[in-house]
Amino acid sequence: EVQREVAAALCNISLEDDVRVETAQLCMYTLVDLAQSADVEVARQSVGALANLAEDIETHKYIAEQGGGRAMIALLRHNYLDIFREASRTIANLLTSFHHQAEIISDGLPGLIHLA
């Protein structure tokens, strides 16, 4: 229950443009960890927060440092459609950062093609 509330709070905070970088700096480890939770609601909210944060290119280095790109690629195999969609949105946002493209394309392209 606590993890659900934390994930929901971080998802809501991540909607605010002016605090995205600071949120990424302080909360990225927790978000990546929660995104891999067996609890579907915790994972969905956390992946949504990651997708929101990834809209700001300045957060990409924090996402990469905590393995967020690889975690999102792994979630492309998730059975729950909302998690799959949010992971795809995160990856799309991360692809705006040139230095992350090679890793995502090599590791995540099969999952993205599966979407089609």
Buried (B, 14 or more C-beta within 10 A) or exposed (E): EEBBEBBBEBBEBBEEEEBBBEBBEEBBEBBBBBBBBEBEBBBBBBBBBBBBBBBBBEBBBBBBEBBBBBBBBBBBEBEBEBBBBBBBBBBBBBBEBEEBEEBBEEBBEEBBEEEE
